[in-house]
Amino acid sequence: MGDAGCVRILTTVVSAQSQAKSGPRVLVPTMGALHKAHGELIRVAREQAGTGGEVAVSIFVNPLQFEPGSDYEQYPRHAKGDEDFCRRAGVDILFRPRLAEMYADDRSVFVEETLLSRTLCGKARPGHFRGVCTVVAKLFNILSPDAAVFGEKDFQQLAIIRRMLRDLNFKINIIAAPTVREEDGLACSSRNQYLNVEERKQATVLRKALLKGAERARGGETSAARIVSSVRETIEQAPLTHIDYVDLVDAKNLQSIEVVRPNSLLALAVFLGKTRLIDNIRLP
């Protein structure tokens, strides 16, 4: 255990499980490389915890949610910067375990959701959400939070975590925080720093395309195919983009739908060079 201002830095499971609660504990699970969107998650957590509660942030780059050939080794890791970020944000507990603390070499138990994870990013990244569910379940068991905060940018992750809690009877409140964006509309992401100057400039097309789809829905268009087509056409105007998927789904079960209806979600994943970015918007 170390000290970063008033932040308790914990690096072992034993030390984390030994922390007595002083009040409601709200967890913000992250993979580090903290930015202003994480700051908003921490702010929401503090609001939920209240003056008598505590905010815990976990930083762990989870290998189980990276498919072969992805950016696990290159994923940004800024230990000192993240510590300073947590100190400035008023975090009470920073749990930053090593890989060996979280996973035994002969690990053989995983947590897997099998319905909501079939579409969108789950279809494009097989095994990703098994890794997410496994590590989040472990973090809940280790840190015993009363609530946890997740961002709506990762909407499928949020839905799957809620389903996991429902089906496995976790007594934890899940709080959704709205997507935080840069001034030009790009959703904040740790992966944005991978983009070169021209890729970063063209990345704004993602938000523009989603807004165009939403505008068509507000104008009376109900066909999912036509809305998706207009979104794809807008994205393809940026020559450095490569579309992974664009889909209109029911926000509750994440299954594709043919017509716009209440609780519809327009979601996309797009590559800018080698960098894969996601975003979404509610319709109509």
C-alpha positions in Angstrom: 0.0 0.0 0.0 1.3 3.5 -0.9 0.2 7.0 -0.4 -0.7 9.6 -3.1 -2.0 12.6 -1.1 -5.1 11.2 0.6 -5.5 8.4 -2.0 -5.0 4.9 -0.7 -3.1 3.0 -3.4 -3.7 -0.7 -3.2 -1.8 -3.3 -5.3 -2.9 -6.6 -3.8 -6.2 -8.4 -3.5 -5.6 -9.0 0.2 -5.1 -5.3 0.9 -8.1 -4.3 -1.1 -10.4 -6.9 0.6 -9.2 -5.7 4.0 -10.4 -2.1 3.6 -13.2 -1.4 5.9 -15.9 0.8 4.5 -16.4 4.3 6.1 -19.7 4.7 4.2 -21.2 3.8 0.8 -18.4 2.8 -1.6 -18.8 3.6 -5.3 -16.5 2.0 -7.8 -15.2 3.4 -11.2 -13.6 0.5 -13.1 -11.0 1.7 -15.7 -8.1 0.6 -17.7 -6.2 3.7 -16.9 -4.9 6.5 -19.2 -7.4 8.6 -17.4 -8.9 11.6 -19.2 -11.8 14.0 -18.7 -14.5 11.4 -19.3 -13.1 9.4 -16.4 -13.2 12.6 -14.4 -16.9 12.8 -15.0 -17.4 9.2 -13.9 -15.5 10.0 -10.7 -17.6 13.1 -10.2 -20.8 11.1 -10.6 -19.4 8.5 -8.2 -18.6 11.2 -5.6 -22.1 12.5 -5.9 -23.5 9.1 -5.4 -21.2 8.3 -2.4 -22.0 11.5 -0.6 -19.7 13.2 1.9 -19.7 10.2 4.2 -18.9 7.7 1.4 -15.8 6.8 -0.6 -14.9 6.6 -4.3 -12.7 3.7 -5.5 -11.1 3.7 -8.9 -9.6 0.5 -10.3 -6.9 0.5 -13.0 -6.2 -2.8 -14.7 -5.5 -3.4 -18.3 -7.4 -6.7 -18.6 -5.8 -9.1 -21.1 -8.9 -11.2 -21.3 -10.9 -8.6 -23.1 -8.2 -8.1 -25.8 -8.6 -10.5 -28.8 -5.4 -11.9 -30.5 -3.6 -9.3 -32.6 -5.2 -6.3 -30.8 -3.5 -3.5 -28.9 -3.0 -5.0 -25.4 0.7 -4.5 -25.3 0.4 -1.0 -26.8 -2.5 0.1 -24.7 -1.5 3.4 -22.9 -0.3 3.0 -19.4 0.5 6.2 -17.4 0.9 5.1 -13.8 2.2 8.4 -12.4 -0.2 10.5 -14.4 -3.1 8.4 -13.3 -2.1 8.7 -9.7 -2.0 12.4 -10.0 -5.3 12.4 -11.7 -7.0 10.4 -8.9 -5.4 12.7 -6.3 -6.8 15.8 -8.0 -10.2 14.2 -8.4 -10.5 13.4 -4.7 -10.5 9.6 -5.1 -10.3 7.7 -1.8 -9.0 4.3 -3.0 -6.9 3.5 -6.1 -6.8 -0.3 -6.8 -4.0 -1.0 -9.2 -3.2 -4.7 -9.2 -0.5 -6.6 -11.2 -1.6 -9.2 -13.6 -0.5 -12.0 -11.3 -2.7 -10.7 -8.6 -5.8 -10.9 -10.7 -5.3 -14.1 -12.6 -3.6 -17.4 -11.7 -1.6 -19.0 -14.5 -4.0 -22.0 -14.5 -7.2 -20.0 -14.3 -10.2 -22.0 -15.5 -13.3 -20.0 -14.4 -14.8 -17.3 -16.4 -18.1 -15.3 -16.4 -19.9 -15.1 -19.7 -23.1 -13.5 -20.9 -24.5 -15.3 -24.0 -27.3 -13.1 -25.5 -26.5 -9.4 -25.4 -22.9 -10.1 -26.4 -23.8 -11.7 -29.7 -24.3 -8.4 -31.5 -22.4 -5.1 -32.1 -18.9 -5.2 -30.5 -19.5 -8.7 -29.3 -20.0 -10.0 -32.8 -16.9 -8.1 -34.0 -14.7 -9.1 -31.0 -15.5 -12.7 -30.0 -14.6 -13.3 -26.3 -14.3 -9.6 -25.5 -17.3 -9.4 -23.2 -16.4 -12.7 -21.4 -13.2 -10.9 -20.4 -15.2 -7.8 -19.3 -17.7 -9.8 -17.2 -14.9 -11.9 -15.6 -12.8 -8.9 -14.5 -15.8 -6.8 -13.4 -17.2 -9.7 -11.3 -13.8 -10.0 -9.7 -13.5 -6.3 -9.0 -17.0 -6.4 -7.4 -15.9 -9.3 -5.3 -12.6 -7.7 -4.3 -13.7 -4.2 -3.6 -17.3 -4.8 -2.4 -18.8 -1.6 -3.8 -22.4 -0.5 -3.1 -22.6 1.0 -6.6 -20.5 1.3 -9.8 -20.4 3.9 -12.5 -20.1 3.1 -16.2 -20.2 5.4 -19.3 -22.9 5.2 -21.9 -20.3 5.5 -24.7 -19.7 1.8 -24.0 -23.4 1.1 -24.2 -23.2 -2.6 -24.9 -20.8 -3.1 -21.9 -23.2 -1.2 -19.7 -26.1 -3.4 -20.8 -24.2 -6.6 -20.3 -22.9 -5.6 -16.8 -26.5 -4.9 -15.8 -27.6 -8.3 -17.1 -24.8 -10.0 -15.2 -25.8 -8.3 -12.0 -29.5 -9.3 -12.5 -28.8 -12.9 -13.4 -26.1 -13.4 -10.7 -27.9 -11.5 -8.0 -25.2 -8.9 -7.2 -26.5 -6.3 -4.8 -24.8 -3.4 -6.5 -26.4 -0.3 -8.1 -25.2 0.4 -11.7 -25.1 4.1 -12.5 -24.9 5.2 -16.2 -23.0 8.4 -17.0 -23.7 10.2 -20.3 -21.0 10.2 -23.0 -18.4 12.9 -22.5 -17.2 14.5 -25.7 -14.4 16.7 -27.0 -15.3 20.2 -28.2 -15.6 18.9 -31.8 -18.0 16.1 -30.8 -15.6 13.1 -30.7 -16.4 10.9 -27.8 -13.6 10.9 -25.3 -11.5 7.6 -25.3 -8.1 6.6 -24.2 -7.6 5.3 -27.7 -8.0 8.8 -29.2 -4.3 9.4 -28.5 -3.4 6.8 -31.1 -4.8 9.0 -33.9 -2.4 11.0 -36.0 -3.4 14.6 -36.9 -5.3 13.8 -40.0 -7.1 10.8 -38.5 -8.1 12.9 -35.5 -9.5 15.5 -37.9 -11.6 12.9 -39.8 -12.7 11.2 -36.6 -15.3 13.9 -36.1 -17.3 12.3 -38.9 -18.6 9.6 -36.4 -20.6 12.1 -34.4 -21.8 13.9 -37.5 -23.0 10.6 -39.0 -24.9 9.7 -35.8 -26.5 13.2 -35.7 -27.6 12.8 -39.3 -29.2 9.5 -38.5 -31.0 11.0 -35.5 -32.1 14.0 -37.7 -33.6 11.6 -40.2 -35.5 9.8 -37.5 -36.9 13.0 -36.1 -37.9 14.0 -39.6 -40.1 10.9 -39.8 -37.9 8.3 -41.3 -38.6 4.9 -39.7 -36.7 2.5 -41.8 -33.6 1.2 -40.0 -32.0 0.2 -43.4 -32.3 3.8 -44.8 -31.0 5.4 -41.6 -28.1 3.0 -41.4 -27.4 3.6 -45.1 -27.3 7.4 -44.5 -24.9 7.0 -41.6 -22.6 4.8 -43.6 -22.6 7.2 -46.5 -21.6 10.1 -44.2 -18.8 8.1 -42.7 -17.4 7.0 -46.0 -16.9 10.6 -47.0 -13.9 10.5 -44.7 -11.3 8.5 -46.7 -9.3 7.3 -43.7 -12.3 5.5 -42.2 -13.2 1.8 -42.4 -16.5 0.8 -41.0 -16.7 -2.2 -38.7 -20.4 -1.9 -38.1 -23.4 0.5 -38.1 -26.6 -0.9 -36.6 -29.9 0.1 -35.2 -30.8 -2.0 -32.2 -33.3 -2.2 -29.4 -31.5 -0.6 -26.4 -32.8 -3.2 -24.0 -31.8 -6.5 -25.8 -29.3 -5.1 -28.3 -31.0 -7.0 -31.2 -31.2 -5.4 -34.6 -34.5 -3.9 -35.5 -36.1 -3.0 -38.8 -38.0 0.2 -37.9 -37.3 3.0 -35.4 -39.3 2.6 -32.2 -39.1 3.8 -28.6 -35.8 2.8 -26.9 -33.9 2.5 -30.2 -30.1 2.8 -30.3 -28.0 3.7 -33.3 -24.5 2.3 -32.7 -21.3 2.2 -34.7 -17.7 1.1 -34.7 -15.2 2.6 -37.1 -11.5 2.3 -37.7 -9.4 5.4 -38.3 -6.3 3.8 -39.6 -5.6 1.1 -37.1 -7.6 2.7 -34.3 -11.1 1.4 -33.6 -13.6 3.9 -32.1 -17.2 3.4 -31.0 -20.1 5.7 -30.4 -23.9 5.7 -30.2 -27.0 7.8 -30.0 -30.6 7.2 -28.9 -33.4 7.5 -31.5 -35.7 9.1 -32.3 
